[in-house]
């Protein structure tokens, strides 16, 4: 999976415009986090088709940072995310973002953006991988 980070003005219609661009290109958003601060908006998204998203963003004149994210599946029980976060921290890996991709009564699938994917990978549960 690929994460795109888009910086834009924090004003009415900006998120609508961004998501309309992606929808028009046939890109499905798997996970999204958006926030605004001091007039700037930051939208972080994980999409199903990075090639289409990249092209659509470029054609719309929207600059985006891009990185591959890791995926993992954690059982639903207290402390699972804390354990993974601690293992990554103790390995010197910084977590830039965590997205919920899917959740059920059995567990939760996460996409995790980190600064050192190769260092992080061995510290994720067996179902983890490079998305």
C-alpha positions in Angstrom: 0.0 0.0 0.0 1.1 3.6 -0.6 0.5 6.6 1.6 0.1 10.0 0.0 0.4 13.2 2.1 -1.1 16.2 0.6 -0.7 19.7 2.0 -3.4 22.3 1.1 -5.1 25.4 2.4 -7.5 24.7 5.3 -10.7 26.2 3.8 -14.1 25.0 2.7 -14.2 22.6 -0.2 -10.5 21.6 -0.2 -11.1 18.0 1.0 -14.1 17.8 -1.3 -11.9 18.8 -4.3 -9.2 16.3 -3.4 -11.5 13.4 -3.0 -13.4 14.3 -6.2 -10.1 14.2 -8.1 -9.4 10.7 -6.8 -12.9 9.5 -7.3 -12.9 10.8 -10.9 -9.8 8.7 -11.5 -11.4 5.6 -10.1 -9.2 5.6 -7.0 -10.6 4.0 -3.8 -9.5 5.5 -0.5 -8.6 2.7 1.9 -7.9 4.9 4.9 -7.7 8.7 5.5 -6.6 11.1 8.2 -7.1 14.8 7.8 -6.4 17.8 10.1 -6.1 21.5 9.9 -3.8 23.8 11.8 -3.1 27.5 11.4 -4.6 27.8 7.9 -3.0 24.7 6.5 -4.7 21.3 5.9 -2.8 18.0 5.8 -4.5 15.0 4.3 -2.9 11.6 4.7 -4.4 8.8 2.6 -3.8 5.2 1.8 -5.3 4.2 -1.6 -5.9 1.0 -3.5 -4.1 2.1 -6.7 -1.1 4.3 -6.2 -0.4 4.6 -10.0 -3.9 6.1 -10.7 -3.7 8.3 -7.6 -0.3 9.6 -8.5 -1.4 10.5 -12.0 -4.7 12.1 -10.8 -3.0 14.2 -8.2 -0.3 15.3 -10.7 -2.9 16.2 -13.4 -4.8 18.2 -10.8 -1.7 20.2 -9.8 -1.6 18.7 -6.3 1.8 17.9 -4.9 2.0 14.9 -2.6 4.7 13.2 -0.6 4.5 9.5 -1.1 5.8 6.4 0.8 5.1 2.7 1.1 3.4 1.6 4.3 3.6 -1.6 6.2 0.5 -3.6 7.1 -0.1 -5.8 10.1 -3.0 -7.6 11.7 -3.5 -7.5 15.5 -5.9 -9.5 17.6 -8.5 -7.5 19.6 -7.1 -7.6 23.0 -5.6 -4.9 25.3 -2.0 -4.0 24.8 -1.5 -5.3 21.2 -0.8 -1.9 19.7 1.2 -0.9 22.7 3.4 -3.9 22.3 4.1 -3.2 18.6 4.6 0.5 19.2 7.1 -0.2 22.0 9.1 -2.7 19.8 9.3 -0.2 17.1 10.4 2.6 19.5 13.0 0.4 21.1 14.4 -0.3 17.6 14.7 3.4 16.9 11.8 3.4 14.4 9.6 6.4 14.3 5.9 5.9 13.5 4.6 8.7 11.2 1.0 7.5 10.9 -1.2 4.6 11.8 -4.4 3.8 9.8 -7.2 1.3 10.5 -7.7 -0.5 7.3 -10.2 -3.1 8.5 -11.7 -4.1 11.9 -13.8 -7.0 13.0 -14.6 -8.8 16.3 -11.5 -10.9 15.7 -8.9 -8.2 15.1 -7.8 -5.1 13.4 -5.7 -4.6 10.2 -3.4 -1.6 10.3 -1.3 0.3 7.8 1.7 1.8 9.5 3.9 4.5 8.0 7.4 4.5 9.5 10.7 6.2 8.8 12.6 2.9 8.6 10.4 0.2 7.0 13.2 -2.5 6.7 14.1 -2.1 10.4 10.4 -2.1 11.4 9.3 -5.2 9.4 10.7 -7.9 11.8 9.0 -6.3 14.7 5.5 -6.6 13.3 3.4 -9.7 13.8 3.7 -12.5 11.2 0.9 -11.1 9.1 2.8 -7.8 8.7 4.3 -6.9 5.4 5.1 -4.2 3.0 1.9 -3.0 1.5 
